[in-house]
């Protein structure tokens, strides 16, 4: 089984391009800074910077919302590959192919630097902890 779940922040805005041809496909490339759980005494690095790629609707979601510093939860798989560069050297690659991407915190929490769990409930929240979504905005939601 090849399954990866990551939570981290974008190191810069997602770079989205569209493939050429009959059916243009959105391709997003981005890097997630994922905090390490434990820190060794001599290790100054506290995060790993993981190269990721997403396609189609997931890439379009990142094109719209993938801004530097935004915290996302990503589910996908690891994909390895290789190519020969201009100097004739073999280069090996490892990417996480994102199959789904979701926000990991509310916009208010991101602005305040707080975790989603500690953020106050949004106005209009029902007693069950979920926000009431007004009628007629289905077209604006980033998912179907």
MIDREN-887042 format. One line per 10 residues: number of its first residue (from 1); for each residue x, y, z of N, C-alpha, C. Coordinates in nm, 2 decimals, padded with zeros to 4 digits. Atoms other than C-alpha are relative to their C-alpha. Example, Ala and Ser with C-alpha at 12.3 -4.5 7.8 and 13.67 -1.06 7.14 Angstrom:
BEGIN
1) 00.09,-00.12,00.00,01.23,-00.45,00.78,00.09,00.12,00.00  -00.09,-00.11,00.00,01.37,-00.11,00.71,-00.08,00.11,00.08
This chain:
BEGIN
1) 00.08,-00.12,00.00,00.00,00.00,00.00,00.09,00.12,00.00  -00.07,-00.12,00.01,00.13,00.34,-00.09,-00.09,00.12,00.03  00.09,-00.10,-00.04,-00.05,00.61,00.11,00.08,00.10,00.09  -00.06,-00.10,-00.07,00.07,00.94,00.25,-00.10,00.10,00.05  00.08,-00.11,-00.05,-00.10,01.19,00.48,00.10,00.10,00.06  -00.09,-00.11,-00.04,00.08,01.52,00.54,-00.09,00.12,00.05  00.06,-00.13,-00.03,-00.01,01.84,00.72,00.11,00.10,00.01  -00.10,-00.10,00.00,00.19,02.15,00.66,-00.04,00.12,-00.07  00.02,-00.13,00.06,00.22,02.50,00.52,00.07,00.01,-00.14  -00.07,-00.02,00.13,00.29,02.60,00.16,00.12,00.10,00.02
11) -00.12,-00.09,-00.01,00.64,02.75,00.13,-00.01,00.12,-00.10  00.03,-00.11,00.09,00.52,02.97,-00.16,-00.13,-00.04,-00.07  00.12,00.03,00.07,00.21,03.00,-00.38,00.02,-00.12,-00.10  00.00,00.12,00.09,00.12,02.68,-00.58,00.02,00.05,-00.14  -00.03,-00.03,00.14,00.26,02.69,-00.93,-00.09,-00.09,-00.09  00.09,00.08,00.08,-00.02,02.58,-01.17,00.02,00.03,-00.15  -00.01,-00.01,00.15,00.02,02.51,-01.54,-00.11,-00.09,-00.06  00.10,00.09,00.07,-00.21,02.35,-01.80,00.07,-00.07,-00.11  -00.07,00.08,00.11,-00.10,02.07,-02.03,-00.06,00.04,-00.13  00.04,-00.03,00.13,-00.13,02.12,-02.40,-00.08,-00.12,-00.06
21) 00.07,00.10,00.06,-00.36,01.92,-02.62,-00.15,00.02,00.00  00.15,-00.01,00.01,-00.73,01.84,-02.67,-00.06,00.03,00.14  00.06,-00.02,-00.13,-00.82,01.80,-02.30,00.11,00.06,00.09  -00.10,-00.07,-00.09,-00.61,02.06,-02.10,-00.02,-00.05,00.14  00.00,00.05,-00.14,-00.52,01.92,-01.76,00.08,00.10,00.09  -00.07,-00.08,-00.10,-00.43,02.14,-01.46,00.10,-00.08,00.08  -00.11,00.07,-00.08,-00.10,02.05,-01.29,00.06,00.10,00.09  -00.05,-00.09,-00.11,00.00,02.21,-00.96,00.12,-00.06,00.06  -00.12,00.04,-00.07,00.35,02.19,-00.82,00.01,00.09,00.12  -00.02,-00.08,-00.12,00.41,02.30,-00.46,00.08,-00.08,00.10
31) -00.08,00.06,-00.11,00.62,02.24,-00.15,-00.07,00.02,00.13  00.06,-00.01,-00.13,00.48,02.17,00.19,00.11,-00.01,00.11  -00.09,00.01,-00.11,00.68,02.25,00.50,-00.07,-00.07,00.12  00.06,00.09,-00.10,00.59,01.97,00.75,00.09,00.00,00.12  -00.08,00.00,-00.13,00.70,02.01,01.11,00.03,-00.14,00.04  -00.04,00.13,-00.05,00.90,01.72,01.25,-00.06,-00.01,00.14  00.07,00.03,-00.13,00.74,01.56,01.55,00.10,00.01,00.12  -00.10,-00.01,-00.11,01.07,01.53,01.75,00.12,00.07,-00.06  -00.12,-00.07,00.04,01.39,01.73,01.74,00.12,-00.06,00.07  -00.13,00.05,-00.06,01.74,01.59,01.79,00.08,00.11,00.05
41) -00.08,-00.10,-00.06,01.99,01.78,01.99,00.08,00.08,-00.10  -00.09,-00.07,00.10,02.23,01.86,01.70,-00.07,00.05,-00.12  00.07,-00.03,00.12,01.96,01.91,01.44,-00.07,00.13,00.01  00.07,-00.13,00.00,01.86,02.27,01.37,-00.12,00.00,-00.09  00.11,00.00,00.09,01.61,02.18,01.10,-00.12,-00.06,00.08  00.12,00.05,-00.07,01.26,02.14,01.25,-00.11,-00.03,-00.09  00.11,00.04,00.10,01.06,02.08,00.93,00.07,-00.07,-00.12  -00.04,00.06,00.13,01.09,01.88,00.61,-00.08,00.07,-00.11  00.06,-00.07,00.11,01.02,02.04,00.28,-00.03,-00.10,-00.11  00.04,00.11,00.08,00.82,01.79,00.07,-00.06,00.05,-00.13
51) 00.05,-00.04,00.14,00.77,01.83,-00.31,-00.12,-00.08,-00.03  00.13,00.06,00.03,00.42,01.77,-00.42,-00.05,00.04,-00.13  00.07,-00.03,00.13,00.21,01.76,-00.74,-00.14,-00.04,00.01  00.14,00.03,00.01,-00.16,01.76,-00.80,-00.05,00.02,-00.14  00.06,-00.01,00.14,-00.38,01.72,-01.11,-00.15,00.03,00.01  00.14,-00.02,00.03,-00.72,01.82,-01.24,-00.06,00.09,00.11  00.07,-00.08,-00.09,-00.97,01.95,-00.98,00.08,00.04,00.13  -00.08,-00.03,-00.12,-00.72,01.93,-00.69,00.10,00.11,-00.04  -00.09,-00.11,00.04,-00.48,02.14,-00.89,-00.07,00.13,-00.02  00.08,-00.12,00.01,-00.75,02.39,-00.97,-00.04,00.06,00.14
61) 00.03,-00.05,-00.13,-00.84,02.41,-00.60,00.13,00.07,00.06  -00.13,-00.06,-00.05,-00.47,02.49,-00.52,00.03,00.13,-00.08  -00.02,-00.13,00.08,-00.46,02.75,-00.80,-00.08,00.11,00.07  00.09,-00.10,-00.06,-00.75,02.93,-00.63,00.04,00.03,00.15  -00.02,-00.02,-00.14,-00.66,02.88,-00.26,00.15,-00.02,00.05  -00.14,00.04,-00.05,-00.29,02.77,-00.25,00.09,00.12,00.01  -00.08,-00.11,-00.02,-00.12,03.07,-00.11,00.11,-00.03,00.11  -00.11,00.02,-00.09,00.21,03.09,00.08,-00.05,00.01,00.14  00.03,00.00,-00.14,00.17,03.00,00.45,-00.13,-00.07,00.03  00.13,00.07,-00.03,-00.17,02.83,00.41,00.02,-00.14,00.04
71) -00.01,00.13,-00.05,-00.20,02.52,00.61,-00.10,-00.10,-00.06  00.08,00.10,00.07,-00.33,02.21,00.43,00.03,-00.14,00.06  -00.02,00.15,-00.02,-00.39,01.84,00.50,-00.01,-00.06,-00.14  -00.01,00.06,00.13,-00.30,01.63,00.20,00.00,-00.15,00.01  00.00,00.14,00.01,-00.37,01.27,00.12,00.04,-00.04,-00.14  -00.04,00.04,00.13,-00.19,01.10,-00.16,00.09,-00.12,00.00  -00.09,00.12,00.01,00.09,00.86,-00.26,00.14,00.05,-00.04  -00.14,-00.03,00.04,00.47,00.87,-00.31,00.02,-00.06,-00.14  -00.04,00.05,00.13,00.59,00.85,-00.67,00.14,00.04,-00.03  -00.14,-00.02,00.04,00.95,00.81,-00.78,00.02,00.00,-00.15
81) -00.03,00.00,00.15,01.10,00.87,-01.12,00.14,00.04,-00.02  -00.14,-00.04,00.04,01.42,00.96,-01.30,00.00,00.05,-00.14  -00.02,-00.05,00.13,01.54,01.15,-01.60,00.15,00.03,-00.02  -00.14,-00.03,00.03,01.87,01.24,-01.77,00.00,00.15,-00.03  -00.01,-00.14,00.02,01.96,01.61,-01.74,00.09,00.04,-00.12  -00.08,-00.05,00.12,02.14,01.83,-02.00,00.14,-00.04,00.00  -00.14,00.04,-00.02,02.48,01.72,-01.86,00.01,-00.15,-00.02  -00.01,00.14,00.02,02.39,01.36,-01.92,00.00,-00.08,00.13  00.00,00.06,-00.13,02.36,01.28,-01.55,-00.14,-00.05,00.03  00.13,00.06,-00.04,02.08,01.06,-01.41,-00.05,00.07,00.12
91) 00.06,-00.07,-00.12,01.85,01.26,-01.17,-00.12,-00.08,00.04  00.11,00.08,-00.06,01.62,01.07,-00.94,-00.10,00.10,00.07  00.09,-00.09,-00.06,01.30,01.24,-00.82,-00.10,-00.08,00.09  00.10,00.06,-00.09,01.05,01.17,-00.54,-00.10,00.11,00.03  00.10,-00.09,-00.02,00.72,01.35,-00.52,-00.12,-00.06,00.07  00.12,00.05,-00.05,00.40,01.31,-00.33,-00.11,00.05,-00.10  00.11,-00.03,00.09,00.10,01.30,-00.57,-00.12,00.01,00.09  00.11,-00.03,-00.09,-00.18,01.47,-00.39,-00.13,-00.05,-00.07  00.12,00.05,00.05,-00.51,01.29,-00.44,-00.12,00.08,00.06  00.09,-00.09,-00.06,-00.70,01.52,-00.20,00.07,00.10,00.09
101) -00.06,-00.11,-00.08,-00.62,01.85,-00.03,-00.11,00.07,00.07  00.10,-00.07,-00.07,-00.81,02.02,00.24,00.06,00.11,00.09  -00.05,-00.10,-00.10,-00.77,02.33,00.46,00.02,-00.07,00.13  -00.02,00.06,-00.14,-00.62,02.24,00.80,-00.03,00.10,00.11  00.04,-00.10,-00.10,-00.73,02.56,00.97,-00.09,00.10,-00.06  00.09,-00.10,00.05,-00.99,02.83,00.94,00.08,00.13,-00.04  -00.07,-00.12,00.04,-00.90,03.16,00.78,00.04,00.09,00.11  -00.03,-00.08,-00.12,-00.93,03.34,01.11,00.12,-00.05,00.08  -00.11,00.07,-00.08,-00.70,03.09,01.28,00.14,00.03,-00.07  -00.13,-00.03,00.07,-00.44,03.14,01.00,00.05,00.14,00.02
111) -00.04,-00.14,-00.02,-00.45,03.51,01.04,00.05,00.03,00.14  -00.04,-00.02,-00.14,-00.42,03.49,01.42,00.12,-00.09,00.03  -00.11,00.09,-00.03,-00.15,03.21,01.40,-00.04,-00.11,00.10  00.05,00.10,-00.09,-00.37,02.98,01.61,-00.04,-00.13,-00.07  00.05,00.12,00.05,-00.46,02.62,01.56,-00.15,00.01,-00.02  00.15,00.01,00.03,-00.81,02.54,01.42,-00.07,-00.04,00.13  00.07,00.06,-00.12,-00.90,02.35,01.74,-00.02,00.11,00.11  00.00,-00.11,-00.10,-00.83,02.67,01.95,-00.08,00.12,-00.05  00.07,-00.12,00.06,-01.01,02.91,01.72,-00.14,00.01,00.05  00.14,-00.01,-00.04,-01.34,03.05,01.83,-00.10,-00.04,-00.11
121) 00.10,00.05,00.10,-01.65,02.91,01.67,-00.05,00.12,-00.09  00.04,-00.11,00.09,-01.75,03.12,01.36,-00.15,00.04,00.03  00.13,-00.05,-00.02,-02.06,03.34,01.39,-00.10,-00.08,-00.09  00.10,00.08,00.08,-02.37,03.15,01.26,00.02,-00.14,00.02  -00.02,00.15,-00.03,-02.25,02.82,01.41,-00.12,-00.05,00.07  00.11,00.07,-00.06,-02.51,02.58,01.50,00.05,-00.06,00.13  -00.03,00.06,-00.13,-02.52,02.41,01.84,00.09,-00.13,-00.02  -00.08,00.12,00.02,-02.35,02.10,01.68,00.14,00.03,-00.04  -00.14,-00.03,00.03,-02.03,02.29,01.61,00.02,00.02,-00.15  -00.01,-00.03,00.14,-02.10,02.32,01.23,-00.06,00.13,-00.03
131) 00.05,-00.13,00.05,-02.15,02.65,01.05,-00.12,-00.02,-00.09  00.11,00.00,00.09,-02.48,02.71,00.88,00.04,00.06,-00.13  -00.03,-00.06,00.13,-02.42,02.76,00.51,-00.12,00.06,-00.07  00.11,-00.06,00.06,-02.65,03.00,00.34,-00.04,-00.07,-00.13  00.05,00.06,00.13,-02.87,02.88,00.05,00.05,00.08,-00.12  -00.04,-00.06,00.13,-02.76,02.95,-00.31,00.14,00.03,-00.02  -00.15,-00.02,00.03,-02.38,02.94,-00.28,00.07,-00.12,-00.04  -00.06,00.13,00.04,-02.32,02.59,-00.40,00.11,00.02,-00.11  -00.09,-00.02,00.11,-02.14,02.73,-00.71,00.13,00.05,00.05  -00.12,-00.06,-00.05,-01.88,02.90,-00.49,00.08,-00.10,00.08
141) -00.07,00.10,-00.08,-01.78,02.59,-00.29,00.11,-00.06,-00.09  -00.11,00.06,00.07,-01.44,02.44,-00.39,-00.01,-00.15,-00.03  00.01,00.14,00.02,-01.58,02.09,-00.41,-00.15,-00.03,-00.05  00.13,00.04,00.05,-01.88,01.91,-00.56,-00.07,-00.09,00.09
